[in-house]
Amino acid sequence: MRDNAPPDHPLSAGPNDTVMFVGDFLGGNHSSRARASSVYVVVHRENETWTHVYRAVEDARPGHILVFLEHVLQGDRMSEGQNWSLSKFGSPVNAGSPGPRIAA
């Protein structure tokens, strides 16, 4: 990766963590406009192991990403996190590449 390149995802992850991009999903916000959200499942392995489902949404401010913790599972439960994401958000509109990225 070159210096100042955007990360592959807008999340902070440790060297022992595993990040899986689930897909981009469309959903409403408080003003009922559809906005794309990118959903990730992360297994954090620091002191204990936790699986988190995060939803990242581009903010109205250019270059800013809002990250929401949507679901928490104890232990390494990547598959369950992915299944929960698909049942919660439906079918992704784009499961091929990560969505919002923080501008360098």
Secondary structure, DSSP 8 states (H G I E B T S, - for coil): --TT---SSSS---TT-EEEEEEEEEEE-TTS-EEEEEEEEEEEESSSEEEEEEEEEE-SSTT-EEEEEEEEEESS-HHHHHHHHHHHH-S-SB-SS-------
